[in-house]
């Protein structure tokens, strides 16, 4: 497998299990960096949509809209991501193959980073085209990609205990 983040992100769309297995030795600080990079890209992806909303409704300026998005994405979402990873790890105890909390975090955080290019596409579509079939299609692409990559990561890291 090629080294570097960008080739791994691209490869995650067609071979997510191999990519996540290759990242299994990542330290906890690396997992946090992956999560924060993904969320920063998610925040950037919201820029065009927030600009469009501010243009259509100038009562709330763009800066306020981005400030709210920043609060949600960079401060609240990490807490939600850690909670979801912990819940999935606990729920995995109901099945023969179990997922450690560390592996649960890796699978979730990597899936978020792997779909971040699709999130950028969604942001462009939402900002330039607005609500409609194109925006819905990009949302489906992001959601399906996330679920596929996250599910493959969970399956790749789950172990019999």
N, C-alpha and C positions, 0 to 999 in steps of 0.2 A: 504494500500500500504506500502511496506517496505521502510524504511528510507535509506538514503545514495545515493551517486551519481551513483555508479556502478550498483546497482539493478535497479535504475530508467532508466539508459541508456539501459540496457537489456530489461526492460519492454517497453521501447519506440518502440521497433521493433514489438510488437504485440498489444499494447494498448496505442498508443501515446496520444490520447485525454485525458485519465485519468491522465497520467503523467503530461502533460502540465497544465491541470486544477489544479492539486495538487501543481504546482510551481507558480501559478498566483500571490501569495503574495510576491514573491521574490523581494527584494529591487534592485534598479538600480545598486548598487555596485556588487551584486551577479550576475546580468545579464552580467556585464562587465567581471567578473571572469569566467563565463561560456564561453563567447566568447574567451577570451584569452587562456583558457585551451584547447578549441577545436582547435584553431589556432596553439598552441604549439604542439599538437599531429599531426596536419597536417604537420607541419615543420619536425617533427621527421620521419613521414611517407615518406618524400621525400629523406631521407638519403640514402637508398639503391639504388634508381634510380640515384641520383647524383653521387654516388660512381661508379656505372656501367658506366655512361656517362664519368666520368673522366678516367676510365680505358680504354674505347674505344677511347677516344680523349684526350690525356694528354696535349694538348695545353692550356686547361683551367683546372687548378687544382681543386680538390675536395673542398678545402676551399673557393675558389672563387665562385664555384657553390652554395655551401651552404650559403655563404654570400648573394648572389643574391636572393636565396629562402627566406632567413630570412627577407630581406628587403621587398619582396613582401608579404609574409605571415603575418609577425608580425607588419608591419608598414602600408602597403597599404590596406590589407584586412579588418582591423577593420573599416577603413573609408568607404570602399565599403559596408560592412555589415550594418553599420548605415544608409548609403544612401538608400540601398535597403529596409530596414525596414521602413524608412520614406516614400518612394515611395509607398510601399504596403499599409501603413496606409492611405495615401492620396487617393489612388485608391479605397480603401474600402468605401469611401464616396459615390461612385457611386452605391452601393448596399444597400439593406435594413439593413443588419447586418454590423455594422461598427467595425473597429479594432482601438483601441487607439494606439498611438505611442509606449507606454510602452509594450502593449501586442504584438504588431508586432515585437518588438525587442526580447521579450521572445521566441516567436514561432520560429523565425529565428535562434537565438543564440542556443536554445536548440536543434534544428534539426542538427545544425553543430556539437554540442558535441555528440549527439546520433549516428551520422554516423562515428565518429572518429575511433572506432574499425575497421570498414570496410575500412577506409582510411589506417590504419596500414597494413591490409591485402593487399590492393592495392600496397602499398609501397614495401612490401616483394615480391609480384609477379612481379612488374615492375623491381625491382633490381635483382632478382635471375633468372627469366625466360625471361624477356624482352618483346618486342612487340609481340603480337600474340593473339590468342583466349582467353587465360587465363587472360591476362591483360584487354582485352576488356570486358570480363565477370565481372571482379571485378569492372571495371569502371561503368558498367551498374548497378551492385549491389549498389554501393555507390550512384549513381545518383537517382535510383529508391527509395532507402531507404530515401535519403534526401527529395525528393519531397513528399513521403508518410508522413513522420513525420512532415515536415513543413506544408503541407496542412492540416493534422489533427490538428495540433496546432493552425493554423489560424481559422479553423472551431470551435474548442473548445473555443477559446477566443473571437470570434466575438460576439457582442451584438447588439440587436435592440435598436435604439435610436429614 
